[in-house]
């Protein structure tokens, strides 16, 4: 066997980053080896090479203002964003349609720069706009608290049937306008374009070709904001059908993403509670309600969910016991099994659609229930980096097609609220977590996971043409060190 320089660099890479591989050598003679009693490893059958390059595992969540400084594109900020290969943009509906029927777009440069630099943009359209709240919920909307009042309500008029696609026509119109501008179809009737400049002059741009993916809402299964904010799978499928193609074209012209650009991919909203049965129920809704010429079609192109690797016990929302509530090394949690279950639904019931994880990550605040743990001589920041990279490796192993970490910057590093201190960068520099991902991208970004030959330590093989790289990881959270002989 011949080792490439990449293999040597990768071995050194893991020694430097403290992934607990302290030695790696080749021996042509097979050897028996104790696999270690402290952890049960899943069988190799659960691992699933899917032909996706490792670079797809290095996305991040964030906001458009993280690209700018006083509304101008900031190249220094963008240098940090270029660490990642995907950017999931939380985009409040208000920031496009501040006034009903008038769509203003300020993202042309951001999407173009991302495209030119190999960064896949996923636009996540979320949060009903203020005009919508005032129009449809006049007795409930508190104009003195414009940001928070009714913020998470489902995008339907008050009293509307949440199971009827027609109730979501406003969201369908929004999807059409975004897809018409940033999609790849340039043959759209200009009279259907409702975009305007900040001076309300017409702003007709069609088929810029800078977006391939668009997501409809965020966590529609949320149960912590009351019934007005929560949807069943069937209700969300109705919303998605309006957004996808105007419910098969029945809602009129200018409604639906696919109506504007059939090539744009609609990503279902990332669900907060990662249950494959949620997707299964959406599929069943489509079988009953999206039938044409005797055949049904789905109203999404990508399956999407959120999951944070963690240990939870007792009443963890109020005064949690931090000894049993914290982040967890990904291999020790259920995230691998959940990924396998979602892939199974995709393959058996959705024609093998891509499966994405668009939120995952770890906090660094020492009192957060999602914090990474300091281990031996590793700080919380070191472990955040360790577990972040291992999360990418795990999802590549399980056949997930794309991963986005939460998130680019902290909400507030001093807050112990979960997810508030999950940032991968800090100010003008990368945290170790972003550095780990950047180094991994440079070393194996173009390589594809092709199998696992050992479970403890994990020994993954990544391939590119005739070249192979071996990635070694000790799958625990004890700081255990291992030597491994490649046979």
N, C-alpha and C positions, 0 to 999 in steps of 0.2 A: 504494500500500500504506500502511495506517495502522498506526503502532506504538502499542501500549498502554504504559501506565506499567510493566507487568510486564516488557516487553521491555527498556525502558531500564534498569530496576533489575537485570535479569539481566546485561546487558552490564557494568554497573558491578561487579556481584557477581563476575564472572570476572576483571576487572582487579584487584580488591582481593585475590582469593584466589590470584593468581599462576598462573592456568591458561594463561598465555602468550598470551592474546589481548590485544593492546595497542591495537587499534582496530577499530571496527565501524561501517560506514556503509551507506547504501542508494544504489544507482545504478540507474536505470531502464534504462540501456543495458547489454546483455550485454558482458562483457569476457573475453578469454582470460587464463588464469592458470596459471602454473607450479605444479603440484601438489607439487613437492618430490621429490627423488630418494632421500631417505635412508630411506624406509620403504615397504614394500609394503602397500597397504590392501586389505582384502577387498572383494569386489564387493558392490554394494547388494542383490543377490539374496539374500545370506546374512542380511540384516537382516529382522526379522519383527515388524511391529506386531501386538500381540495384545490390545489394548483394556484393558490393565492400567495403572492409574495409577502414576506414578513413586513414590508413597509406599510401594508394595509392595517397593521396592528398598532400604528403610531399616530392616531388622531387625537384631537383635543377639542373641548368645548370652550366657547368664549363669546364675546360681543364685538360688534363692528367697531366700537370706539377704541378697542384695544389695538387697532391699526393706525389710529390717527392722533394728532396733537393739534388742538385748536382747529378741528375740522379739516386739517390738511393731512395727507398721507405721510406717515412717519416711517422712513426707511430703517431707522434704528430699532423701532418696535418690530418691524416686519422681519428683521434678522432673527429675532427670537422665535417668531411664529414659524419661520422656515425650518425650525427643529422638527416640525411635525409634517405628516403627509396628508392629514385631513383636518378640516376645521368645521365644526358644527356650530353654526351661528344661531344663537337665541335671538329671534327677531320678532319683537312685539308688533302686532298688526297695526297699531297706531303709527308706527314709524314709516309705514308706507301709505296707509289710507287714514290720514288724520281727519279729513273731512269726507263724508260719505260720497262715493263716486269719483273722487279725485285721488289719483295715485301718484305719489312722488317717490322717485328712486334716487338714492344717494350712494349706491353700492357698486356702480359700474367699475370703478378703478380697483376696488378690493377684489371683486370676483375675477377680473382680468389678471391682476397680479398673482392671485392664487393659481389660476390656470397656467400662467407662464412659468411658475415655479414648482409645478407638479403637486400642488396642494388641492385635494378634492374638497370642494365646498358643499356642505349640507346645510341648506337653509331650513331652520325649524320655525315655522310660523306659529305664533302662540299669543294668547292673551287678547280678549275682545277689546276693541278700541273704545275710547270714551264716548264717541258719538253713538255707538251701538248701545252702550249702557244707558245713556240719556234717552235715546229713542224708544227702546224696548223695556226699560225698567225705570221709568221716571219717578216712581214712588219710592224706589229703593236706592237709587244711585245718589251717593253723597258727593256733591261737587267740591266740597271743602277737603275731601280726601281723594283727589282724582286718581292717585296712583294705586291705592289699595282697594277702594270701594268696588265690590263685585268683580275684582280682578280675575278670578279663576272660574267664573261662570262658564258653562257650556255655551258655545256660540249659536244660540237659538233665541228667538223672541220669547218673552215671558208667556208661559202657557202653551207654547208650541209643542207639538209631538216630537220628542227627541228620537223617535224611531222612524221618522219620515225624512227621506233625503231632502225634500223640498224645504224643510225647516232650516237647512244649512246653505241656502243659495248664496248668501252674502260671502261665506267662506269660499264657495265655489267660484265666485266672481274674482275674489282675491287671487286664488290659484291661477286662474286664466291670465290675469294681467302680469303676474310674475313670470309665468312660463312663456308668455308672448314676448317679453322683453329679453329674457336671459336664455331662452331655449334655442333650438337649432332650426326652427321652422321660420323661414323668412316670408312665406306666402300667406300672410294673414291680412285680412281686410283692415286697412288703417283706421277705418271708421269705428272698429271695435276697440281700439286702443284709447284708454281714458287717462293716460299718464300726462302730468303737467309739471312744469317747472315750479320753483317757489314763487314765481310771479304769476302763476296760473296760466302761462302760455302753454300751448300744446307741446308735448315732448315725445314725439313719435320715434321710437327706436324699437326695431323688431328683429328677433333672431340673432342676438349678439353671440350666442353660442358659448356662454361662460358658465352655465349651470347645467348639471346633469341630474342632480338629486334635489328633491324638495320634501320636507316632512310636514305633516298636517297635525298640529297641536303637540302638546307635551304632557305625558302622564295623564291621559283621560280617565284612568281608573283610580285617580286620587280619592281617598276616602276621608281626608282630614280637613276638607273645606266645605263639607256639607253636601246635601243631595243636588243642589243646583250646579255644583262643580263636577260631580261624579257621573260617569257614563257606564252603562253596561257594554259588553262587547258588541251586542246587536245595535245599540244606539250609536256607538262610535263607528261601526261599519256603515251605518246610514250617512253619517257625516262624511266619512271617507269616500263614499260613492258619489256624493255631490262634488267633492273636491277633486276626485280622480278624473271623471269625464262628464260631469253634469248629470250623474245618474244615467249613464248610457245615452246621453244627449237629450234626455227628456225635459231638462230644466231650461232649455232655450240656448240661444247663441251667447257666446262670451262667458260661458260657465264651465269650469273644469280645466285642470292642467292638461290632460290629454287632448282636449278640444283645441288648445293652442299649439301644443307640441307633443305628438304621439311618442316621440323618442325620450321624453323626460321621464325619469323614474320617480314614482311616488313612494316615499318611505312611510310606513305606518308609524304613528307616534310611539316613542319609547314608553312602554308601560312600566309603572313603578314597582308593581308586584310581578315578578317574572314567572308567570304561570303559562305554560304552553296551551292550556285549555282555553285561555282567553283568545288566542289566535284561532284555535279550532272552532270556537263559537262564531268568530267573524267569518270564517270560511263557510260555515253552515248557513249564515245569514245570506251570503252571496249566492249560495246554491238555490235559495228560495226567492231571492229578490233581484238578482241580476241575470235573468235568463232571457236570451234572445235567440231565435231560430233553434230552439231546443237545447241550447248550450248555455252554461253559466260562465261568467268571467269574474275573476277576483278584482278588487278595487285597490290593490296595493302591489308593488313590485319588490318590496324588501320587507322582511320580518324584522322587528326591532324591539329590544327590551333593555331595561336597566338592571344592573345588579352590582352591589357593593359587597366585597368579601369581608365578612365580619362574624364575630361571636356575639350573640344576644342572649340575655338571661334576665328574668324578673321584670320589674317595672323600670325599663330603661329610659323612658321619656322624662320622668321626674326623679331627680336625685338618684341617678343610676349607680349601681355598684361597678366601679371602673375596673375591678379585678376580673370581672366576667363579661364586660361589655367593651369591646375594642375591635379594631381592625384585625384581620386574620390573613396569614399567608394563603395565597389563592389555592394552592394544592391541597390544603387542609380543610377548606370550606366546601360548600356544595356547588360552587360556580361551574365546575367542570361537568358535573352531572346535569345541571340545568341546561348548559350549552348543548350537551348531547340530546336532551329531550326536545329542545327547540329544533335542532337539526332533523330529528326524527319526524316532527310534525311537517317541516318543510318538504322532506323527501316523500313522505307517505300521502300528504294531503294538499300540498301547494306546488307540486311540480318542481321541487328543488329550488325554490326561491332563495336568494341570498339571505343570510341571517346576520344581523349586526347587533353589537352591544354599544349603545351610544352614551352610556354613563357608567363609570366605574372609577374607583380611586380611593385614596387614603388621606386622612387629615394629619397635620403635624401639631396641632394644639394638644397639650398633654392631658387635657380634661375632656376631650371629645370622645364619644363612644365609637367613632370611626377612625381613631388615631392609629398610626403605625407604631409598633412597640420598639422601644430601645432594646437592643439585644447585645449582650456582652459589651464590646467596645464600640458598637454601632449606635449612633444617635437616632432619634426618631426620623430625622431627615434622611439618614442613610437607609433606614429600613423602608421608608416611603419609596425611595429609589429602587431598592431591591425588589419589593413586592410589586411595584409598578411594572418593571421589566418582566418579572415572572408572570404577571397577569397577561402581558402580550404573548409570551411564549406559550402559556396554557391555552389561550384562545386560538392561536395558530394550530396547536396540537389537536384541538377539538373541532376544527373545521369551521370556526366562525370566520366570516368574510371581511369584516371591518370592525375596528374598535376605536372609540373616542373616549379619552379620559376626562374626568371632571376634576379640575378645569385649568385654564391658562393661568389666571391670577386668583389669589385668595379673595373671598368676600371680606373676611376680617380675620387675620391670624390670631387676634386676641380673643376671639369668640370661641366658646366651647360648644357651640351649636354644630351638630354634625354637618359635614361638607363645607363649612365656612372657611376652613384652612387647608383645602385640598390643592392649592395652587402648585403648578409645576415650574413656574418662574416667579421671581420676586424682584420687583423694580426693573432694573436694567440687566439682570443676570439670570441665568438658568439655575434652578435648584439641582441637586444631584439627580433627582428623578428625571428631569429633562435631559441632563447630561448623559445619563445611562441610555435613554431612548435614542439620543443623537448618535452616540457611539455605536449602538446596535444597528441603527439605520445605515450608518456608513460601512459597517462590517458585513451585515447579512441582509440588508434591505431588499436587494434584488433576488435573494435566494428564497426557495419555496420549501416549506416543511414537507418531508417525505417519509418520516417514520421515527419511531422511538425504539431503541435497542436495549434499553435498560431502564428500570423503574426507580431505583434508589442507589446512587444518584440517578436522576433523570439524564438520559443521554439521547438527545434529539439529533436527527440528521437533517440538514438543509442542503438542497441541491440547486445548482445552476449549470445547465448544460452537463458537462462531464465533471464539474467540480463539486466537491462536498465539503461541508463544514460541520463539525460536531459541537453541539451546544450542551454544556453540562451544568446541572443545577442540583443542589441538595434541597429536597422538598420539605423543609421543616421551618420552625421559627425558634430554634434553640441555639443557633450559632454552631451547629455541628460541622466539623470539617471532615472531608473525605479525600482519599487518593483513589484514582480510578485507572485501570489498565485497559486500553482499547485493544481488543483481541483481533 
